[in-house]
Amino acid sequence: MAKTKEQIRAYNKAYSARLAVKDWRYGLTSEQFEDMRLAQEGRCAICRIEALPRLHIDHNHKTGKVRGLLCGNCNKGIGLLRDNPDFLQSAMEYLQRYV
């Protein structure tokens, strides 16, 4: 059975709330997570694409501080670049050379 976009959004909201409560490492309550999700309009903080089926909690690996909510691709991308702004800048310059 194919799900509608609204059904996926409802699932995303419920899943995200459970994830925030369950994932104690980030110290977020489900209410705080939902406030962040609403502030970002359910979109990734980097690419701004609506993140279905869920948003990932992004955090600074040194401090543990939550930065925002990201789609899976952006979360993996900054992780693979080791959260290093210099690497990200270099990657951006590299891509711009070949536009």
Backbone torsions as a table, in degrees:
resi	resn	phi	psi	omega
1	MET	NA	124.7	179.4
2	ALA	-75.0	137.5	179.6
3	LYS	-96.4	145.1	177.0
4	THR	-79.3	164.1	178.0
5	LYS	-60.3	-36.7	179.0
6	GLU	-67.1	-38.2	177.6
7	GLN	-65.9	-39.6	178.5
8	ILE	-66.4	-41.5	178.0
9	ARG	-61.4	-42.8	179.8
10	ALA	-63.4	-42.6	177.4
11	TYR	-62.8	-44.5	-179.3
12	ASN	-58.3	-44.8	-178.6
13	LYS	-63.0	-47.3	-179.3
14	ALA	-66.3	-42.6	179.7
15	TYR	-63.8	-43.4	-179.0
16	SER	-62.7	-41.2	178.9
17	ALA	-63.6	-44.1	178.0
18	ARG	-63.8	-40.6	-179.4
19	LEU	-63.0	-43.6	-178.2
20	ALA	-63.4	-41.2	179.6
21	VAL	-69.8	-41.6	-177.1
22	LYS	-69.2	-36.6	-173.0
23	ASP	-89.2	79.9	-176.1
24	TRP	-66.1	-18.3	-176.9
25	ARG	-58.3	-29.9	-175.8
26	TYR	-96.2	-7.8	177.0
27	GLY	67.1	22.2	179.2
28	LEU	-93.8	137.8	169.4
29	THR	-84.8	166.3	177.8
30	SER	-63.3	-33.6	178.7
31	GLU	-66.6	-42.7	178.1
32	GLN	-63.4	-42.1	178.4
33	PHE	-61.4	-46.2	-178.9
34	GLU	-64.3	-38.0	176.1
35	ASP	-60.9	-42.5	178.3
36	MET	-64.2	-44.8	-179.1
37	ARG	-60.5	-43.7	179.5
38	LEU	-67.4	-40.9	178.9
39	ALA	-60.8	-33.0	178.2
40	GLN	-91.4	5.9	180.0
41	GLU	55.6	33.9	178.9
42	GLY	70.6	15.4	-176.3
43	ARG	-111.9	155.2	176.3
44	CYS	-62.3	137.1	-179.3
45	ALA	-67.8	-17.5	-179.3
46	ILE	-99.4	-62.1	-173.7
47	CYS	-88.6	-13.6	178.2
48	ARG	67.4	11.0	175.9
49	ILE	-79.8	140.0	177.5
50	GLU	-60.6	122.8	-171.9
51	ALA	-90.7	95.3	175.2
52	LEU	-113.0	136.4	9.4
53	PRO	-88.1	-10.0	179.6
54	ARG	-156.4	163.8	174.5
55	LEU	-101.4	147.0	178.7
56	HIS	-102.6	143.7	177.6
57	ILE	-81.1	115.1	178.2
58	ASP	-93.6	139.4	-179.4
59	HIS	-145.6	158.3	175.5
60	ASN	-76.1	123.6	-175.5
61	HIS	-71.9	-20.4	178.0
62	LYS	-83.4	-43.8	-175.1
63	THR	-98.1	-20.9	-175.7
64	GLY	80.3	-1.1	-177.5
65	LYS	-71.6	133.9	178.7
66	VAL	-71.8	132.5	179.1
67	ARG	-100.3	-38.4	-176.6
68	GLY	172.4	-169.3	179.8
69	LEU	-114.7	133.2	-175.4
70	LEU	-128.0	155.5	170.1
71	CYS	-71.8	166.0	-178.6
72	GLY	-58.8	-41.8	-177.9
73	ASN	-65.3	-45.7	-179.9
74	CYS	-67.6	-38.4	178.4
75	ASN	-61.4	-45.3	178.2
76	LYS	-66.1	-40.3	-177.9
77	GLY	-59.7	-49.4	-179.2
78	ILE	-71.5	-28.4	175.3
79	GLY	-66.8	-43.1	179.2
80	LEU	-67.6	-25.6	174.7
81	LEU	-88.8	13.7	174.7
82	ARG	56.4	33.9	178.8
83	ASP	53.5	28.2	-175.5
84	ASN	-101.9	112.7	-179.1
85	PRO	-59.6	-31.7	178.5
86	ASP	-66.0	-40.6	177.3
87	PHE	-65.6	-40.5	179.3
88	LEU	-63.8	-43.6	178.1
89	GLN	-61.9	-43.4	179.2
90	SER	-63.2	-40.7	178.2
91	ALA	-64.4	-40.4	179.2
92	MET	-63.9	-45.5	178.7
93	GLU	-62.2	-39.9	177.8
94	TYR	-60.4	-48.8	-179.9
95	LEU	-63.5	-38.9	-179.0
96	GLN	-66.8	-28.5	177.4
97	ARG	-64.9	-24.3	-174.3
98	TYR	-113.9	23.0	178.6
99	VAL	-75.9	NA	NA
